[in-house]
Amino acid sequence: MAMLVLLTLWGLYLFAGQLNANQLLLANARNGAAALGQAREAVIGDAISRLPVNDASYLRLPDLGFSPVGVLAEGFVSPNFAGNGKDSSVIGKFPWRTLGMAPLRDQRGQCLWYVVSGRFQKAIKTDMLNWDTQGQISVMDSNGNVVATNLAALIVAPGRALEGQSHALADPVYAECGGNYDARQYLDAFNNGNAIAGQVNYFAGSINNRVAADGSSKIFVGAETDFYNDRFLIITVDDIFTPLIRRADFRDAIGAMLDYFKGQNDAIKAQNDVIAAENVVRIQNGLEPLPLVAQVGVTGSKGVDGLDCGAAPDPAFCSNWKEMLLLTQLSAPAPIIIDGVASANCNRVLIFAGRKAAGQVRGTVAEKADKANYLEDQNASSFNVPVAIASVFRGSSVFDFRTPAADLLRCLL
């Protein structure tokens, strides 16, 4: 009987021990997932809250093991570095210190890593960044199926070291997170011969395998095998711009850009009206008429090739968002409908096309040149370059984040 009691107690002890171990693993998994989520929200929050609005939406570089002044340190956003380039994606650790956080760790206790798509990096800005910009990061599963594409960034839980990898401490100043900054030692697979579909989760050939050689897209692998255990939380382009467009200064910047180009156009029109009136008198008196001031030409597939952002209220914002503008000349002066009310007679119509609606695609050069991928309903039917097919245009005067696809209009004299 005593032996039976001892065996029963031993069994209960083992069961309780296993239960506690399983609970600990589950807690670690939850903590790891929570850390990924916290890191993701911190990156997005930092990007969309930055002032002024033309500096928002860009993502900071990862932690590459240096402080902002270039000395060895951990947890800081990296300053620009040798080997970085415009539109080049970058891999490093999550910059917890710069973002005002404690180190965030995965379920194995490893500090999180972070991948920034090249077109979204803040250190060397791309030529044009807006809600149609495509990220250069994709993720595929263990079967080679791409499950996410055109991503702005990735938050990465690197997990335990796999075959060939070493998390050895590179320098005592890295004691908080430990280890080193070689992406290949953390992100998988270490050997290209074990790669799924030839894809590894780092940029081979660069210092610490951290930066892409150019602006090409990169596929990362999310799998659980002997050679992969990285876990990702994605940041999409919409994750950045959906909250950003709620800012009042974003709305105001669009309005200021439209009003600037309208004011420029209308000032030339008013000047030419004065010259035209003076020419009537000059001709009556046998004098040569004065030349009119040249208007900005309606050229290019959207009519806006002649619009110059250089003197706009916010040139950087204008350069990023100019591709949403479309300009056309009416065949005869006519009113258009703005906010449900007929305007004065317009000679031209300037349009800010809103966010992509269902069925619209703006990825390639050809797609960006197609008015149907920008304008809706009658506006798409009427618009043409250089002269509109019809004078029926309808839209709003002010951007509203609740209806971001709506066309915004200005009547140009």
C-alpha positions in Angstrom: 0.0 0.0 0.0 2.8 2.4 0.9 4.5 1.7 -2.4 1.2 2.5 -4.2 0.9 5.8 -2.4 4.5 6.7 -3.3 3.9 5.8 -7.0 0.7 7.9 -7.0 2.4 10.9 -5.5 5.4 10.5 -7.9 2.9 10.4 -10.8 1.2 13.6 -9.6 4.5 15.3 -9.2 5.5 14.5 -12.7 2.1 15.6 -14.0 2.3 18.8 -12.1 5.8 19.4 -13.3 4.8 18.8 -16.9 1.8 21.1 -16.5 3.9 23.9 -15.1 6.4 23.4 -18.0 3.6 23.6 -20.6 2.1 26.6 -18.8 5.5 28.3 -18.9 5.9 27.6 -22.7 2.4 29.0 -23.3 3.2 32.1 -21.3 6.4 32.6 -23.1 4.6 32.2 -26.5 2.1 34.8 -25.3 4.8 37.1 -24.1 6.6 36.7 -27.4 3.5 37.6 -29.4 2.8 40.5 -27.1 6.4 41.8 -27.7 6.0 41.6 -31.5 2.7 43.5 -31.2 4.3 46.2 -29.0 7.2 46.6 -31.4 4.9 46.9 -34.4 2.7 49.5 -32.7 5.8 51.5 -31.7 7.2 51.6 -35.2 3.8 52.7 -36.7 3.2 55.2 -33.9 6.6 56.8 -34.3 6.1 57.1 -38.1 2.6 58.6 -38.1 3.1 61.0 -35.3 6.2 62.7 -36.6 6.2 66.5 -37.4 5.9 68.1 -39.8 3.5 66.0 -41.9 6.0 65.7 -44.8 8.3 63.8 -42.5 5.6 61.4 -41.3 5.2 57.9 -42.8 9.0 57.3 -43.1 10.4 54.5 -40.9 13.6 54.8 -38.9 16.5 52.5 -39.5 17.0 49.5 -37.2 19.5 49.2 -34.4 22.8 48.3 -36.0 24.9 48.4 -32.9 25.8 52.1 -32.9 24.5 55.2 -31.2 23.4 58.3 -33.1 27.0 59.6 -32.8 28.5 56.5 -34.2 29.9 54.8 -31.1 29.2 51.2 -30.1 25.8 51.0 -28.3 22.6 49.0 -28.4 19.0 49.9 -28.7 19.4 53.0 -30.8 18.2 53.8 -34.3 21.2 53.7 -36.5 22.5 56.8 -38.1 23.0 56.6 -41.8 25.9 54.2 -42.5 28.4 53.3 -45.2 26.8 50.9 -47.7 23.3 52.2 -47.3 21.5 53.5 -50.4 18.3 55.0 -51.6 15.5 52.4 -51.7 17.8 49.7 -50.1 16.1 47.6 -47.4 17.9 47.2 -44.1 17.9 44.5 -41.3 18.9 45.1 -37.7 17.6 44.8 -34.2 14.5 46.6 -32.9 15.6 50.1 -31.7 13.9 49.9 -28.3 15.9 52.6 -26.6 15.3 55.3 -29.2 11.5 54.5 -29.1 11.5 54.8 -25.3 10.9 51.2 -24.4 12.6 48.4 -22.5 14.1 45.6 -24.7 11.4 43.5 -26.3 12.1 39.8 -26.4 10.6 36.7 -28.1 9.6 33.6 -26.3 13.2 32.4 -26.3 14.4 35.6 -24.6 16.0 36.9 -27.8 15.7 40.6 -28.5 13.5 41.3 -31.5 14.8 42.2 -35.0 13.4 44.6 -37.5 13.4 44.9 -41.3 12.7 48.2 -43.1 11.7 48.3 -46.7 14.0 50.6 -48.6 11.4 53.0 -50.0 10.2 53.6 -46.4 13.5 54.3 -44.7 14.0 57.7 -43.3 17.8 58.0 -43.6 17.9 58.2 -47.4 14.5 59.1 -48.6 13.0 57.7 -51.8 11.9 59.9 -54.6 8.2 59.7 -53.8 6.3 58.2 -50.8 2.6 58.1 -50.6 -0.3 55.6 -50.0 0.4 54.0 -53.4 4.1 53.3 -52.7 4.9 49.6 -52.8 7.2 48.1 -50.1 9.9 45.7 -51.2 9.3 43.0 -48.7 7.3 39.8 -49.2 6.8 36.7 -46.9 6.3 33.1 -48.1 5.5 29.9 -46.2 7.4 26.6 -46.1 5.7 25.5 -49.3 7.0 28.5 -51.2 3.6 30.2 -51.3 3.8 34.0 -51.0 1.4 35.0 -48.2 2.1 38.7 -47.9 3.7 41.2 -50.3 4.6 44.8 -50.8 5.3 45.2 -47.1 6.7 48.3 -45.5 8.5 46.5 -42.6 8.8 43.3 -40.6 9.1 42.8 -36.9 11.1 39.5 -36.3 11.3 37.1 -33.5 14.5 35.2 -34.3 14.2 32.3 -31.9 17.0 30.0 -30.8 20.2 29.6 -32.7 19.9 26.9 -35.4 22.6 24.9 -37.1 25.6 27.0 -37.9 24.4 30.1 -36.0 26.1 31.7 -33.0 24.7 34.2 -30.6 28.1 34.9 -29.1 28.5 38.3 -27.4 30.4 40.6 -29.8 31.2 43.3 -27.3 30.4 44.0 -23.6 28.4 47.1 -24.5 25.8 44.8 -26.0 25.2 43.0 -22.6 21.5 44.0 -22.4 20.3 42.1 -25.4 23.5 40.1 -25.7 24.8 38.5 -28.8 25.9 40.3 -32.0 24.5 42.2 -35.0 25.2 39.7 -37.8 21.7 39.0 -39.3 22.9 35.6 -40.6 23.5 34.5 -37.0 19.9 35.1 -36.0 17.7 35.0 -39.2 17.5 31.8 -41.2 18.7 29.7 -42.9 22.5 30.0 -42.1 23.5 27.8 -45.0 22.1 28.6 -48.5 22.0 24.9 -49.2 19.2 24.6 -46.6 17.2 27.5 -48.0 13.6 27.1 -49.0 13.2 28.2 -52.6 16.6 29.7 -52.4 15.5 32.4 -50.0 17.3 33.3 -46.8 16.2 36.0 -44.3 19.1 38.4 -44.7 21.1 40.2 -47.3 24.2 38.0 -48.0 27.4 39.8 -48.9 26.9 43.0 -47.0 28.5 43.9 -43.7 26.6 41.9 -41.0 24.3 40.7 -43.9 22.2 43.8 -43.2 21.6 45.8 -46.3 20.2 45.1 -49.8 22.5 45.9 -52.7 19.8 47.9 -54.5 16.1 48.5 -54.5 15.1 45.0 -55.5 12.3 43.2 -53.6 13.2 40.6 -51.1 11.3 37.4 -50.0 11.5 36.3 -46.4 10.6 32.8 -45.3 8.3 32.0 -42.3 8.7 28.3 -41.6 9.2 25.9 -38.7 11.9 23.4 -39.9 15.4 22.3 -38.7 16.8 25.4 -40.5 14.1 28.0 -40.1 12.3 29.3 -36.9 11.9 33.1 -37.6 8.5 34.5 -36.7 7.2 37.7 -38.3 4.7 40.4 -37.6 4.1 42.4 -40.8 3.6 46.2 -41.3 1.7 47.0 -44.4 1.6 50.3 -46.3 -2.0 50.6 -45.2 -1.0 50.1 -41.6 1.0 53.4 -41.9 -1.3 55.5 -44.1 -4.7 54.5 -42.6 -4.0 56.3 -39.3 -1.8 59.0 -40.9 -4.5 60.4 -43.1 -6.6 61.1 -40.1 -4.3 64.0 -39.2 -5.7 67.5 -39.7 -2.4 68.7 -41.1 -2.5 66.0 -43.8 -5.9 67.3 -44.9 -4.6 70.9 -44.8 -1.5 70.0 -46.8 -3.6 68.6 -49.6 -5.8 71.7 -49.6 -2.8 74.0 -49.6 -1.2 72.2 -52.5 -4.4 72.4 -54.6 -4.9 76.0 -53.7 -1.3 76.9 -54.6 -1.7 75.5 -58.1 -5.1 77.1 -58.5 -3.7 80.5 -57.3 -0.8 80.2 -59.7 -3.2 79.5 -62.6 -5.7 82.2 -61.7 -3.0 84.8 -61.3 -1.7 84.2 -64.8 -5.4 84.3 -66.1 -6.0 87.6 -64.4 -2.8 89.0 -65.7 -3.7 87.9 -69.2 -7.2 89.5 -68.9 -5.5 92.8 -68.1 -3.2 92.4 -71.1 -6.1 91.4 -73.4 -8.0 94.6 -72.4 -5.0 96.7 -73.0 -4.4 95.1 -76.4 -7.9 96.1 -77.5 -6.8 99.7 -77.0 -3.4 99.1 -78.6 -4.9 97.6 -81.7 -7.3 100.5 -82.0 -4.4 102.8 -81.9 -2.4 100.9 -84.5 0.1 99.4 -82.0 1.4 95.9 -81.7 -0.5 93.8 -79.1 1.5 92.7 -76.1 2.1 88.9 -75.7 0.1 87.0 -73.2 1.8 85.2 -70.3 2.1 81.5 -71.0 -0.1 79.3 -68.8 1.3 76.0 -67.5 0.8 73.4 -70.3 -1.6 70.6 -69.8 0.8 67.8 -70.7 1.5 64.2 -69.8 -1.0 61.4 -69.2 -2.4 63.2 -66.2 -1.9 66.8 -67.6 0.3 67.8 -64.7 3.8 67.4 -66.1 4.2 71.2 -66.2 3.2 71.7 -62.5 6.3 72.5 -60.4 6.5 71.8 -56.7 9.5 73.9 -56.1 7.6 77.0 -54.9 4.7 75.1 -53.3 3.9 75.7 -49.6 5.4 72.4 -48.7 7.7 71.2 -51.6 8.5 67.9 -50.0 4.8 67.0 -49.5 3.9 68.2 -53.0 6.7 66.0 -54.5 5.3 63.0 -52.7 1.7 63.5 -53.5 1.8 65.2 -57.0 1.1 61.9 -58.7 -2.5 62.1 -57.3 -3.1 65.3 -59.3 -4.8 65.4 -62.7 -5.3 68.5 -64.8 -7.5 69.1 -67.9 -8.6 72.0 -70.1 -12.4 72.4 -70.7 -13.4 72.9 -74.4 -15.4 76.0 -73.3 -15.8 77.7 -69.9 -18.3 75.9 -67.8 -19.2 75.3 -64.1 -18.4 72.1 -62.2 -20.0 70.7 -59.1 -18.0 71.1 -55.8 -19.5 70.1 -52.5 -22.9 69.7 -54.3 -22.8 73.4 -55.6 -22.1 74.7 -59.1 -18.9 76.7 -59.3 -18.2 79.8 -61.4 -17.2 79.1 -65.0 -13.9 77.2 -65.2 -11.4 77.0 -68.0 -9.6 74.1 -66.4 -10.2 71.5 -63.7 -7.6 70.4 -61.2 -8.3 67.1 -59.4 -6.7 65.3 -56.4 -7.5 61.7 -56.9 -8.2 59.9 -53.6 -7.1 56.6 -52.3 -7.4 53.5 -54.5 -11.0 52.3 -54.7 -12.0 48.7 -55.4 -10.7 47.5 -58.7 -8.1 50.3 -59.1 -4.4 49.4 -59.3 -1.4 51.8 -59.3 1.7 49.6 -59.3 3.3 49.9 -62.7 4.0 52.9 -64.8 1.2 52.0 -67.2 -1.3 51.7 -64.3 -0.2 55.0 -62.9 -0.9 56.6 -66.4 -4.4 55.2 -66.6 -7.0 57.7 -65.4 -9.4 54.9 -64.6 -7.1 53.9 -61.7 -7.5 57.3 -60.2 -10.9 58.8 -61.0 -14.4 57.6 -60.3 -17.7 57.6 -62.3 -18.3 60.7 -64.4 -15.0 62.3 -63.6 -13.2 59.3 -65.3 -15.5 59.6 -68.3 -15.0 63.3 -68.7 -11.3 63.6 -68.1 -8.9 63.7 -71.0 -5.6 65.4 -71.8 -5.2 68.1 -73.0 -8.9 68.8 -73.5 -11.7 67.2 -71.5 -14.2 65.0 -73.3 -17.0 66.7 -71.3 -17.4 69.4 -68.6 -19.2 67.2 -66.1 -17.0 67.0 -63.0 -18.2 66.4 -59.4 -16.2 66.2 -56.2 -15.4 67.7 -52.8 -13.3 70.6 -51.8 -11.7 69.2 -48.6 -10.1 65.8 -47.9 -12.1 63.7 -45.5 -10.4 60.5 -44.1 -13.8 58.9 -43.8 -14.2 59.0 -47.6 -10.5 58.9 -48.7 -11.3 57.7 -52.2 -13.3 60.8 -53.1 -12.0 63.1 -55.8 -11.1 66.7 -54.7 -11.7 69.4 -57.2 -10.5 73.0 -57.9 -12.1 75.2 -60.6 -9.3 77.0 -62.4 -10.2 80.3 -64.2 
